[in-house]
């Protein structure tokens, strides 16, 4: 290009997967999760992870005010719970308390004098509370009560119990800890809610939310094969002789036949073989494989065992990625994990109907405003079916583009040129209208929106259209028509205009291809929002699965059908979505998932190398008379290896010049003039 005039700051919102990082989610990409972390850190209510009781830290003055609020004349005991549900004799504790001047303790609910010998069973759990003071509520009690509470808090490590002689007891803590369970609580801060931070991440999975585990379905994939025939694949070869002997012992003990097909064995028997029986001495095939995977130092054995592993939710955090203490902080009875599991539509409803105290509402006002606005932007671009915990790597190119679009609207920039490549792709017509409204909103903020699009509705909604053509490749590159959609439709040379005006139409086939009589049936799919219907897909035909955005198309086809068939046909490790079974897989040889991810892995990849036709071209060139005369082999015509390639650019056709703190510059190779080969080749 010679020059560009009038160019404002430009932002290209590309259609590609947002991130391959397993820690990246819809919530983190849109920054909504960052606001949620602040919200829960500021107004979240901590609960005990064990008993569920509300935990709050109180000052001594707050404790005094609470106790002084009891009716006058109420008789009280101030107790210091020094031991709660722990085993031991505690002779030294009693001796130290007696030496410090304390007179009475309550042991397991019974008051005892410290002057007497207290014998406790060492192997039993005990609760010991020191009687710090006996009081009666009256007006001038404040100073004495304050001293007694401070003494008890010092003695019991920040916990005190005030008990009415004829009434309820009150547990107080000057730090975040459950006085009943003795569980301490860390400081509630935003980092506590981050699964990328050790303070918040689940200790078991490191904040990933999942881990690879031995999958029984991959250990015994063929229900028609008996144990004797090798139903348990890891021990089907010669290396499983020890386990085969174990199976014979189990068969005699639990009275089952090794020649019975795996699928016809009782469920109880299969569970014993796979998971063992408590007190039996046999831990089960799954546990044996898990232990072997963890203990082996051999890369070959680990690689072999990985064939029988599948990605599962972490059993500790149940896929939430967070520590139990983090999940115990709640707003309106919901943890941060509960909120991010809501679809965008449900999350909007939760925050729109959230009722807070006057204090909490004042603290959270600005944070809630940002959260509500960003959720609204996602809904307006047709993504209200997504959840905030959805991994970014699982988003389609169109979904990733619309998320970035919603993020840009949230940034409220003005005077920017936004460039989008086919934002309507993958959208149902119902949702396309909302997308167009969002693009117009971006324009109305004071920006320019430039869209590369084929969609008729988008073209008609545009203020100005540039039609390139008239054909593709060498036949294109010309500006055929410019103007409003109406002017384009009236232009005689515009092929796009002919379709807009109705002169040209897409022909509807007069006849449809008949199926071959075979089917693949998905029984009871129920992942995400699927309702458990049976889906029968004819084979030998071009079948379309359609519906509005978020209706379950990708879940049914990609998450359930593809993954299940990949497991059956290719022993894939990805776990399919919830369903009963797939019927008809025997009619298929393989299953191929053609997605929107880029096909090229290196700059040297091109359509010829990717399709394999370049191998044939090199072979053909090696068979020419000149090549045979010079003794050239097919490898001579590869630009990836020494011999025939240009060594000045190493077959790239371009030379990279490093600019250090500036972006690298690529210039045409002066030796081969971008032909990639040396002169002889």
C-alpha positions in Angstrom: 0.0 0.0 0.0 1.3 3.5 -0.8 -0.5 5.4 1.9 -3.5 5.4 4.3 -5.2 8.7 5.1 -7.5 9.5 8.0 -6.6 6.4 10.0 -7.7 6.5 13.7 -6.5 4.1 16.4 -7.5 0.6 15.2 -8.5 -2.5 17.1 -8.9 -5.8 15.3 -11.3 -8.2 17.0 -10.2 -11.5 15.4 -12.2 -14.7 15.1 -10.0 -17.1 17.0 -10.0 -19.1 20.2 -9.4 -16.7 23.0 -6.8 -18.7 24.9 -5.4 -22.2 25.1 -4.4 -21.7 28.7 -6.4 -24.2 30.9 -6.6 -21.5 33.6 -8.3 -19.0 31.3 -12.1 -18.8 31.6 -14.9 -16.6 30.3 -14.9 -14.9 33.6 -11.1 -14.1 33.6 -11.1 -13.0 29.9 -14.0 -10.6 30.4 -12.5 -9.5 33.8 -15.9 -10.2 35.5 -14.1 -12.7 37.7 -11.7 -10.0 38.9 -14.7 -7.9 40.1 -16.3 -11.0 41.7 -13.1 -11.6 43.7 -13.3 -8.0 45.0 -17.0 -8.3 45.7 -16.7 -11.5 47.7 -13.6 -10.2 49.6 -15.5 -7.1 50.7 -19.0 -8.2 51.5 -18.8 -12.0 51.5 -19.8 -13.8 54.8 -17.3 -16.5 55.9 -18.8 -19.8 57.1 -17.1 -22.7 58.7 -16.1 -25.2 56.0 -16.9 -28.1 58.4 -20.2 -27.2 60.2 -21.4 -24.3 58.0 -21.8 -21.9 60.9 -21.3 -18.2 60.2 -17.8 -17.0 61.3 -17.1 -13.4 62.3 -14.2 -11.7 64.1 -15.3 -9.4 67.0 -13.4 -7.0 69.2 -13.6 -7.3 72.9 -15.7 -4.1 73.0 -18.3 -5.7 70.6 -18.4 -8.8 72.8 -19.0 -6.7 75.9 -21.8 -4.8 74.2 -23.4 -8.1 73.1 -23.3 -9.6 76.6 -24.5 -6.4 78.2 -27.6 -6.6 76.0 -28.8 -9.6 78.0 -31.6 -9.0 80.6 -30.5 -7.5 83.9 -29.9 -10.1 86.7 -28.8 -12.8 84.2 -26.2 -15.1 85.8 -23.2 -15.8 83.5 -20.2 -18.0 83.3 -17.1 -16.8 81.4 -15.4 -20.0 80.0 -12.2 -20.4 78.1 -12.4 -23.5 75.9 -8.8 -24.6 76.0 -9.4 -28.2 74.7 -12.2 -29.1 72.2 -12.7 -32.8 71.3 -9.1 -33.9 71.6 -7.6 -37.1 73.1 -5.2 -37.0 76.1 -4.9 -37.1 79.9 -4.0 -33.4 80.2 -2.3 -33.7 83.6 0.2 -31.0 82.9 -2.6 -28.6 81.7 -4.5 -29.1 85.0 -1.3 -28.5 86.9 -0.5 -25.3 85.0 -4.0 -24.0 85.5 -3.9 -24.7 89.2 -0.6 -22.9 89.5 -2.0 -19.8 87.6 -4.7 -19.5 90.3 -7.8 -21.0 88.5 -10.2 -22.9 90.7 -12.6 -24.8 88.5 -12.9 -26.4 85.0 -15.7 -28.0 83.1 -14.6 -31.4 81.8 -16.9 -33.0 79.3 -19.9 -31.0 80.7 -19.1 -31.7 84.3 -17.7 -29.1 86.7 -14.5 -30.2 88.5 -12.4 -28.6 91.2 -8.7 -28.2 90.1 -7.7 -29.0 93.7 -8.8 -32.6 93.2 -7.1 -35.2 91.1 -8.7 -35.3 87.7 -8.2 -38.6 85.8 -9.0 -38.7 82.1 -8.9 -41.7 79.7 -6.0 -41.1 77.3 -7.6 -42.7 74.3 -10.9 -40.8 74.5 -11.7 -37.3 73.2 -12.3 -34.6 75.8 -13.5 -31.0 76.0 -12.0 -28.8 78.8 -13.3 -25.3 79.6 -11.7 -23.1 82.3 -14.1 -21.1 84.5 -12.6 -17.6 84.3 -15.4 -15.7 86.1 -19.0 -15.9 87.4 -21.0 -12.7 86.8 -24.5 -11.2 87.1 -25.6 -8.7 84.6 -25.9 -5.2 86.1 -25.2 -1.6 85.0 -21.6 -1.3 86.3 -20.4 -4.7 85.1 -18.6 -3.4 81.9 -15.0 -3.1 83.3 -15.0 -6.5 85.0 -16.6 -8.2 82.0 -14.0 -6.7 79.7 -11.1 -8.0 81.9 -12.6 -11.5 82.1 -13.2 -11.7 78.4 -9.6 -10.6 77.7 -8.3 -13.2 80.1 -10.4 -16.0 78.5 -9.3 -15.0 75.0 -5.7 -15.1 76.0 -6.1 -18.5 77.6 -8.1 -20.1 74.8 -6.2 -18.6 71.8 -8.8 -16.0 70.8 -12.0 -17.9 71.7 -14.3 -17.3 74.6 -17.7 -18.8 75.6 -20.2 -16.8 77.7 -22.9 -19.1 79.1 -26.1 -18.1 80.9 -26.7 -20.3 83.9 -30.3 -20.7 82.9 -30.2 -19.9 79.2 -28.2 -20.1 75.9 -24.4 -19.9 75.5 -22.6 -17.5 73.2 -19.3 -18.3 71.4 -17.1 -15.3 70.5 -13.8 -15.2 68.6 -11.5 -12.2 68.1 -10.2 -13.7 64.8 -11.8 -15.5 61.9 -12.1 -19.0 63.3 -14.9 -21.5 64.1 -15.0 -21.7 67.8 -17.0 -24.9 67.7 -14.7 -26.8 65.2 -11.5 -25.0 66.0 -10.9 -24.3 62.3 -9.0 -21.1 61.7 -9.9 -18.9 58.7 -7.4 -16.9 56.6 -7.7 -13.2 56.0 -10.5 -12.7 53.4 -8.9 -10.8 50.5 -9.2 -10.9 46.7 -6.2 -13.2 46.3 -8.1 -15.8 48.4 -10.6 -16.2 45.5 -8.0 -16.6 42.7 -7.4 -20.1 41.5 -4.1 -18.8 40.0 -2.8 -17.9 43.5 -1.6 -20.5 46.1 -3.8 -18.7 48.7 -7.0 -19.6 46.8 -6.1 -22.5 44.5 -7.2 -26.0 45.5 -4.2 -27.8 46.9 -5.1 -31.1 45.2 -5.4 -29.9 41.5 -3.4 -26.6 41.8 -6.4 -24.5 40.6 -6.9 -26.4 37.3 -10.2 -28.0 38.5 -9.5 -31.3 36.9 -6.9 -34.0 36.7 -6.2 -37.2 34.8 -7.4 -40.4 36.5 -7.7 -44.0 35.5 -11.0 -44.4 33.7 -12.8 -47.8 34.3 -14.5 -47.4 30.9 -11.0 -47.4 29.2 -9.7 -50.2 31.4 -12.6 -52.5 30.3 -13.9 -51.0 27.0 -15.4 -54.2 25.5 -18.4 -55.5 27.4 -18.6 -58.6 25.2 -15.1 -59.8 26.1 -14.6 -62.1 29.1 -11.9 -61.7 31.8 -10.2 -64.7 30.4 -10.2 -63.1 26.9 -8.6 -59.9 28.3 -11.6 -57.7 29.2 -9.2 -55.7 31.4 -7.0 -54.3 28.6 -3.9 -53.4 30.8 -3.5 -57.0 31.8 -4.5 -58.6 28.6 -0.9 -59.2 27.5 1.8 -61.4 28.8 2.8 -58.9 31.5 -0.4 -59.4 33.5 0.2 -62.9 34.8 0.2 -61.9 38.5 -3.1 -60.1 38.1 -4.5 -63.1 36.2 -3.7 -65.2 39.3 -5.4 -62.6 41.4 -8.5 -62.8 39.2 -8.6 -66.6 39.7 -8.6 -66.1 43.5 -11.3 -63.5 43.3 -13.4 -65.8 41.0 -13.3 -68.6 43.6 -14.0 -66.2 46.5 -16.9 -64.3 44.9 -18.1 -67.2 42.8 -18.0 -65.8 39.2 -16.9 -67.3 35.9 -13.8 -65.9 34.2 -15.4 -66.9 30.8 -18.5 -64.8 31.4 -18.6 -61.6 29.2 -17.7 -58.5 31.2 -21.0 -56.8 30.6 -22.9 -59.8 31.9 -21.1 -60.0 35.3 -23.1 -58.6 38.2 -22.4 -54.9 38.9 -21.2 -55.8 42.4 -18.6 -58.2 40.9 -17.4 -55.6 38.4 -17.1 -53.0 41.2 -15.0 -55.4 43.3 -12.6 -56.1 40.4 -12.2 -52.5 39.5 -12.4 -50.8 43.0 -11.7 -53.6 45.5 -13.6 -54.5 48.6 -12.9 -53.0 52.1 -11.0 -55.3 54.3 -10.4 -57.8 51.5 -6.8 -57.1 50.9 -7.4 -56.4 47.2 -7.4 -52.7 46.4 -8.9 -53.0 42.9 -7.6 -52.7 39.3 -8.1 -48.9 39.2 -6.2 -48.2 42.4 -3.3 -50.6 41.3 -3.0 -48.7 38.0 -3.1 -45.3 39.8 -0.4 -46.3 42.3 1.8 -47.7 39.5 1.4 -44.5 37.5 2.5 -42.4 40.6 5.4 -44.7 41.6 7.0 -45.6 38.3 10.1 -43.8 37.1 9.8 -45.2 33.6 8.5 -42.8 30.9 7.4 -45.7 28.8 5.2 -47.2 31.5 3.6 -43.8 32.3 2.9 -43.3 28.6 1.3 -46.7 28.4 -0.9 -46.1 31.5 -2.0 -42.7 30.1 -4.0 -44.6 27.5 -6.3 -45.7 30.3 -6.7 -42.2 31.8 -9.4 -39.6 31.3 -9.8 -36.0 32.5 -12.0 -35.9 35.5 -13.2 -33.2 37.9 -10.9 -32.8 40.9 -12.5 -34.9 43.7 -11.4 -32.4 46.3 -12.8 -29.1 44.9 -15.4 -30.8 42.6 -14.1 -28.8 39.6 -14.4 -25.4 41.4 -10.6 -24.9 41.4 -10.7 -23.3 44.9 -9.9 -24.2 48.5 -12.7 -25.2 50.9 -12.2 -22.0 52.9 -12.7 -19.9 49.8 -15.9 -21.8 48.9 -17.2 -21.2 52.4 -17.4 -17.4 51.8 -20.9 -16.6 50.6 -23.2 -13.8 49.4 -26.9 -14.5 49.6 -26.1 -18.1 50.4 -24.0 -18.5 47.2 -20.2 -19.1 46.9 -18.2 -17.6 44.1 -18.1 -21.1 42.5 -21.9 -21.2 42.5 -22.0 -17.8 40.8 -19.6 -18.6 38.0 -21.5 -21.8 37.3 -24.6 -19.8 36.4 -25.3 -19.2 32.7 -24.9 -15.5 32.0 -28.7 -15.1 31.9 -29.1 -16.6 35.4 -26.1 -14.6 36.7 -27.7 -11.4 35.6 -30.9 -12.3 37.4 -29.0 -13.1 40.5 -27.2 -9.8 40.7 -30.3 -7.8 39.6 -32.3 -9.3 42.5 -29.5 -9.3 45.1 -30.6 -7.7 48.3 -27.9 -6.2 50.5 -27.8 -4.3 53.8 -27.3 -0.5 53.6 -23.6 -0.9 54.5 -22.8 -3.7 52.0 -24.8 -1.9 49.3 -22.6 1.2 49.7 -19.4 -0.8 49.7 -20.4 -2.9 46.6 -22.1 -0.2 44.6 -19.3 0.4 42.0 -18.3 -3.2 41.8 -21.8 -4.4 41.2 -22.3 -1.8 38.5 -19.3 -3.1 36.6 -20.4 -6.7 37.0 -24.0 -6.0 35.8 -22.8 -4.0 32.8 -20.4 -6.6 31.6 -22.9 -9.4 32.0 -25.3 -7.3 30.0 -22.8 -6.8 27.2 -22.3 -10.6 27.0 -26.0 -11.2 26.8 -26.4 -8.5 24.1 -24.0 -10.3 21.8 -25.9 -13.6 22.2 -23.7 -15.3 24.8 -26.2 -15.6 27.6 -25.9 -19.4 27.5 -22.2 -19.4 28.5 -21.1 -19.8 32.1 -18.3 -17.7 33.6 -16.3 -20.9 34.5 -16.3 -22.1 30.9 -12.7 -22.7 29.8 -11.7 -20.2 27.2 -10.0 -23.0 25.2 -13.4 -24.6 24.5 -14.9 -21.5 22.9 -15.5 -21.4 19.2 -13.8 -18.7 17.1 -17.1 -16.8 16.8 -17.8 -17.0 20.6 -14.2 -15.7 21.3 -14.7 -12.8 18.9 -18.1 -11.9 20.5 -16.5 -12.0 24.0 -13.8 -9.6 22.9 -16.5 -7.4 21.3 -18.4 -7.3 24.6 -15.2 -6.5 26.4 -14.5 -3.6 24.0 -18.0 -2.2 24.6 -17.3 -2.3 28.3 -14.1 -0.3 27.9 -16.2 2.6 26.5 -13.5 3.8 24.1 -14.3 6.7 21.6 -12.8 7.5 18.2 -11.5 4.0 17.5 -11.7 2.0 14.3 -13.0 -1.5 15.1 -12.3 -4.2 12.6 -14.3 -7.5 12.8 -14.1 -10.6 10.6 -17.5 -12.3 10.1 -18.9 -11.8 13.6 -22.2 -13.4 12.6 -20.7 -16.8 12.0 -22.2 -19.5 14.1 -25.1 -17.3 15.2 -28.8 -18.1 14.8 -30.8 -15.4 13.1 -32.6 -14.6 16.3 -29.3 -13.7 18.0 -27.9 -12.0 14.9 -30.3 -9.0 15.5 -28.8 -8.6 19.0 -25.3 -8.7 17.6 -26.2 -5.9 15.1 -27.7 -3.8 17.9 -24.3 -4.2 19.8 -22.3 -3.1 16.7 -24.6 -0.1 16.3 -24.1 0.7 20.0 -20.3 0.6 19.5 -20.8 3.0 16.6 -23.0 5.3 18.5 -20.3 5.7 21.2 -18.4 7.6 18.6 -16.4 4.8 16.9 -16.1 3.4 13.3 -17.0 -0.3 12.9 -15.6 -2.1 9.8 -17.0 -5.6 9.3 -16.0 -8.2 6.8 -19.2 -10.1 6.2 -21.3 -12.3 3.9 -24.5 -12.3 6.0 -27.4 -10.6 4.2 -28.9 -9.1 7.3 -25.6 -7.6 8.4 -25.0 -6.1 4.9 -28.5 -4.6 4.9 -28.0 -3.1 8.4 -24.7 -1.4 7.3 -24.6 2.4 6.7 -22.1 2.0 3.9 -21.0 -1.1 1.8 -17.8 -1.7 -0.1 -18.2 -4.7 -2.6 -15.0 -6.3 -3.8 -14.7 -8.6 -6.8 -15.8 -9.5 -9.3 -14.4 -13.0 -8.6 -12.0 -14.7 -6.3 -8.2 -15.0 -6.3 -6.7 -13.5 -9.5 -10.2 -12.6 -10.6 -10.8 -10.3 -7.6 -9.1 -7.3 -6.1 -11.3 -4.7 -7.7 -13.8 -2.3 -6.0 -17.0 -3.3 -7.9 -19.4 -1.0 -6.0 -19.6 1.3 -3.1 -22.6 3.0 -1.4 -25.6 2.2 0.7 -27.1 -1.3 0.6 -29.8 0.0 -1.7 -27.2 1.4 -4.1 -25.3 -1.9 -4.1 -28.5 -3.8 -4.8 -29.1 -1.6 -7.9 -25.6 -1.8 -9.2 -25.6 -4.0 -12.4 -22.0 -5.3 -12.0 -22.3 -6.3 -8.3 -22.8 -10.0 -7.7 -23.6 -9.2 -4.1 -26.2 -6.7 -5.3 -27.9 -9.3 -7.4 -28.5 -11.5 -4.4 -29.7 -8.5 -2.3 -32.2 -7.5 -5.0 -33.4 -11.0 -5.5 -32.2 -11.4 -9.1 -29.9 -14.3 -8.0 -31.0 -16.9 -5.4 -29.5 -19.9 -3.8 -31.0 -22.9 -5.6 -32.9 -25.4 -3.4 -32.2 -29.0 -4.3 -35.1 -30.7 -6.1 -34.2 -34.1 -4.5 -32.6 -35.1 -1.3 -30.2 -38.0 -0.8 -31.7 -41.0 0.8 -29.9 -42.4 3.9 -28.2 -45.8 3.7 -30.5 -47.3 6.4 -27.9 -47.2 9.2 -28.1 -44.8 12.2 -26.1 -43.6 15.2 -28.4 -43.2 18.2 -27.5 -41.1 21.3 -29.5 -42.5 24.2 -30.5 -40.1 27.0 -28.1 -37.2 26.5 -28.3 -35.0 29.6 -25.1 -32.9 29.7 -25.7 -29.2 30.6 -29.2 -28.2 29.4 -30.0 -31.3 27.3 -33.2 -33.0 28.5 -32.5 -36.7 27.9 -34.2 -37.3 24.6 -33.0 -40.0 22.2 -31.3 -38.6 19.1 -31.3 -40.7 15.9 -28.8 -39.5 13.2 -29.0 -41.1 9.7 -25.7 -42.2 8.2 -24.7 -41.6 4.6 -26.3 -38.2 4.5 -25.6 -34.5 5.0 -27.2 -33.9 8.4 -27.6 -30.4 10.0 -28.1 -29.8 13.7 -29.6 -26.4 14.2 -31.2 -24.3 16.9 -30.8 -21.0 18.7 -27.5 -20.2 20.4 -27.2 -22.1 23.7 -29.8 -24.7 22.8 -27.3 -27.6 23.2 -26.1 -28.2 19.6 -22.3 -28.2 20.5 -23.0 -30.1 23.7 -24.8 -32.9 21.8 -22.5 -33.2 18.8 -19.1 -32.2 20.2 -19.2 -33.0 23.9 -21.2 -36.2 23.7 -21.3 -37.8 20.2 -17.7 -36.9 19.1 -16.0 -37.7 22.4 -17.9 -40.9 22.9 -17.1 -42.1 19.3 -13.5 -41.0 19.7 -13.2 -43.1 22.9 -14.8 -46.2 21.2 -12.9 -45.9 17.9 -9.6 -44.3 18.8 -9.3 -44.8 22.6 -9.3 -41.1 23.2 -9.0 -39.8 26.7 -11.4 -36.9 26.8 -14.5 -37.8 28.8 -17.8 -37.4 26.9 -20.8 -35.6 28.4 -23.5 -37.3 30.4 -25.5 -39.9 28.4 -26.4 -43.6 28.7 -24.9 -45.0 25.5 -24.2 -44.6 21.8 -25.7 -47.1 19.5 -24.5 -47.8 15.9 -20.7 -47.0 16.4 -20.0 -50.4 14.7 -21.0 -48.8 11.3 -18.2 -46.3 11.5 -14.4 -46.7 10.9 -13.3 -43.4 12.3 -14.6 -40.0 13.5 -13.0 -36.7 12.5 -13.6 -33.3 14.3 -13.1 -30.4 11.9 -13.0 -27.3 14.0 -12.0 -23.7 13.6 -8.4 -24.0 15.0 -5.6 -23.0 12.6 -4.1 -25.9 10.6 -0.6 -24.6 10.2 1.8 -25.1 13.0 4.9 -23.4 11.5 5.5 -20.7 8.9 6.8 -23.4 6.5 3.3 -25.0 6.4 1.2 -24.3 3.3 -1.8 -25.9 1.5 0.5 -28.1 -0.5 2.4 -29.5 2.4 -0.7 -29.8 4.6 -2.7 -31.8 2.0 0.3 -34.0 1.1 0.2 -33.0 -2.6 3.7 -31.4 -2.2 5.1 -34.9 -1.8 3.7 -35.9 -5.2 5.0 -32.7 -6.7 8.5 -33.4 -5.4 8.4 -36.9 -6.7 7.2 -35.7 -10.1 10.1 -33.1 -10.3 12.6 -35.8 -9.4 11.4 -37.9 -12.3 12.1 -35.2 -14.9 15.0 -35.8 -17.3 17.1 -32.9 -15.9 16.6 -34.2 -12.4 17.5 -37.8 -13.2 20.6 -36.6 -15.2 21.8 -34.6 -12.1 20.9 -37.4 -9.7 18.3 -35.4 -7.8 16.0 -37.2 -5.4 12.6 -35.9 -4.2 14.3 -34.5 -1.1 16.2 -32.1 -3.3 12.9 -30.3 -4.0 12.1 -29.7 -0.3 12.6 -26.2 1.1 12.9 -27.7 4.6 16.2 -29.6 4.3 19.6 -28.8 3.0 20.4 -29.6 -0.6 18.0 -27.9 -2.8 16.8 -25.0 -0.6 18.3 -21.5 -0.5 20.7 -21.5 2.4 20.7 -17.7 2.7 17.2 -17.8 4.0 17.1 -21.5 4.9 14.2 -22.0 2.6 11.9 -19.4 4.1 12.0 -17.0 1.2 12.3 -14.2 3.8 15.0 -13.1 6.1 14.2 -12.0 9.7 16.0 -8.9 11.0 15.9 -8.5 14.7 15.1 -5.0 15.9 15.6 -5.8 19.6 13.1 -3.6 21.5 11.0 -3.1 18.2 9.1 -5.8 16.3 11.2 -8.0 14.1 11.2 -7.0 10.4 11.0 -9.6 7.5 12.5 -8.7 4.1 12.6 -10.7 0.9 15.7 -12.9 0.5 18.1 -11.1 -1.9 19.6 -14.4 -3.1 16.5 -16.5 -4.1 14.1 -13.6 -4.5 11.5 -15.4 -2.2 11.7 -18.6 -4.4 13.0 -20.6 -1.5 15.3 -22.8 -3.7 18.9 -22.3 -4.9 19.7 -21.6 -8.6 20.5 -25.3 -9.5 17.2 -26.6 -8.1 
